[in-house]
Amino acid sequence: MLFYAMLVAVLATLQFLLGGGSAMHGLMIGGVFGILGHWRATWVSSARVQCNSVRADLVRCLEAMGYCMTRGPGELTPDLPRWSRFDSQNVQLKTIDGAVDVSGPYYVLKRLARNVAVES
């Protein structure tokens, strides 16, 4: 949420710096569509995989995508410096009643669904 507040502050500052109305109008349209795309792509989603033996495949696939298990068992973070990543990019794996519950960004889950289905 802090990211979006900072973005609004930057856009408000640019409104005062850029005198022309058409430049600001284009900047606002581009900013809104950029935020909507980012918001949709990083929307935190979850999926449940019914087989417990798939967990190792999920971890291997996430590691191939650039994730590493740094916080603890079942929580993977992107292998990026802390200043350049958000907590919404983290992926969590929880085993519940013989199934694996995967939660993380929508684009990561979509890619996992394609890759794990092909490998299985």
Beta strands, then each sheet from edge to edge (+ up, - down):
strand 1: 44-49
strand 2: 67-72
strand 3: 75-78
strand 4: 91-96
strand 5: 99-105
sheet 1: 1+ 5- 4+ 3- 2+
end
